[in-house]
Amino acid sequence: GDSDLTQFVDWSAREHDILYVAAWANDDVPLSFAPSDNFNGITVASSETLTGESTYRKFSSTNAAPDSTTDAAGPRTSIDLIAPGTDIRVLEMNDEEAVLISGTSYAAPHANGAVALLQQFSQNQINASNSRFDDDSQRHEVMKAIMLNSADKLSGVHNSTRTVLDSLNNDWTVSSAHSSEFTSLDDELGAGHLNVESAVMQLAPGEHDAGTVPLIGWDYDTIGAPGATKEYVFDQPLEGDQYIAVTLTWDRRVEITGFDDDYDVGDTFFGYNQVDEILNNLDVQLMTKDGTNLVTDSVVRSRTFEDNVEHIFFDNFPTGKYKVVV
C-alpha cells in the first residue's frame, strides 16, 4: 500500500468519492503497473468457464498467480472479485470485425459497468423520492460492499446459478476465507464472481439504520469511538439451512500535503494523524438476537487485522432470531 499510485487511489477514493476498479495482472504482465495493493478500490481478476460445464466459473489461467511477488504484502488479499475475462468479444480499434480477446483488462470493465447500473438504479430511486435512497446510496463504500456481498460462490445460493472455483477447482467452502475468521476474501476468488442482478437486488431495499432491519439491506454510517458497536436486528428469524452473507467495508485514510482536493506536482502522501488511524480495525459478527457477550454469544465473526473488508458467508447455525453487530 505504499506506492504513489496506490496511495493516490486510496486518497482520491475518499476525497472524491470514486470507486476505482483495477485489473489484476495477467500472467505475462508485471503487476507493478497496477495498484493491486489498494485498499479502497476493487481489484478484478479474470474468470473462464470450466470446460464443458456452463454452471461453473473458475479463476482463469490468464491471471497471474497470487504469490509473494504479486499479491499485497502480508495476509491481505488483493483480488476482490472475478468477472468474465476469457474469450470476450470486442471490436478492435479501426476494425469492423469482432474478435475474441482474453485478459483481466476485459474483466475489470464488467465491474465498472455494474457500478454504472447500480448508480443509475439509485438515481432513479432518488428521483422517485424513495425515502430509503439519498446520496448515501451512491457512496463508493456502498457500491463496493454491495458488489462483494452479492458475488456468486455456490450455485443455488442467493440467486446464483453457478459455482465458482479456484485454479485447483476448489470451491469457496475449501478456502481459508471460509474457515478462518481472520481471512475475509479468497486469494484467487476474492468474494466470488460478479453478479449484477444480485447486486441490484441487494441495493433495492435501500438504507436501514441500526436497529430493526429486513433480511436484505444496507447502511452507510460511522461507528463512533473505539469500542463502540452498532446492532442490526433482523425483523424475522433466519432459516438454519440458508446462507447469510454480510460485508463491511471502510476506507483507509490517506492525506496529501496540498491545501486543496487536487493532487499537484510536489504533493506527498502521509497517514492521517496517528499511524494506527490510517486503517481502523473494525469487526462484524452474527449473534443471537438477545446476546450481549461479543464472544460467547457470537455465531460467526470476521475480524481481520490488516484489511478494510470484513466478510461473512456462513450457513452452520440453527433457525432462530439473530442480529449483525459491527
Disulfide bonds with the S-S distance in Angstrom:
none
